[in-house]
Amino acid sequence: MIIDCHCHAGLGDKMTSPWNTHAPLKSYLRRARATGIDRTIVMAPFHSDYAVANAQLARIVARHPGRLIGFAFVHCTRDAGRILQIVGDAVRKWSFRGIKIHGHEAMPTREVCQAARTFRIPLLVDVTSRAEIVDMIAPQYPDVNFIVAHLGSNTDDFRAHQQVAYQLARYPNVFADTSAVRQFDYIVEAVKRAGPRKLLFGSDGPWLHPGVEIAKIRLLGLSAENEALILGGNISRLLHAGGADVTRISPGALRKATRRADDHRQIVGRV
């Protein structure tokens, strides 16, 4: 099964660029079918209220049963204090299977990492070329699987690509997607350093063509088994890594996790 692990869907509300205005799926889905993609992980475009954006995304996912998988988008600063609730609603009500955050808005916090830990779901983070962030979060949360978008940079920052390739090899819980990586040799380097089990195919659709993005994986010249890992096996493994049914997490466990997040914010506030 081929799974695109990075695509956007729905309406943004800032309307200053395509990625905060509209992520239409019609052309993307046609192209994905032609490319042989079976399932796609979708997340909202940039939005001023991710509780609203995630609810809108849930309706889109519901219109394509068995085809789309939702990830909950959160803003680590603006949503502070309610991240666990936003993610919990997305997981329990709509069966979302991961979290997305973007460093352009805010870098990862303990609160969002704790939410990923609580629900045992992967955290897809765009570090916006600041690969050093991975060295902060990965060892602090060894039981959380982090997916670094764009191999660390969608702006051709070779330093970020190189550093993430090392981090993939160093940290068992760090993975990277290949979406929007234009310098092909850094994908080659990442496979050589970390192996095919640490990379995930992604397109950054609907703005990028999934056929173009998947061609990069096929041009690596890997064995059929290793190519299949990157094209879907690895993300499938991460989506099922938690084991237990995350929709059945008890209210008591949620309250405990919320208290831990609250305690951390109070400690930080006193420093």
PyMOL commands that set and color helices and strands:
alter all, ss='L'
color gray80, all
select helices_A, chain A and resi 18-20+26-35+50-62+83-94+110-119+132-140+149-152+158-170+184-194+196-198+210-218+224-239+246-248+251-270
alter helices_A, ss='H'
color red, helices_A
select strands_A, chain A and resi 3-8+10-11+22-23+39-43+68-73+98-102+123-126+146-148+174-177+199-200
alter strands_A, ss='S'
color yellow, strands_A
deselect
rebuild
show_as cartoon
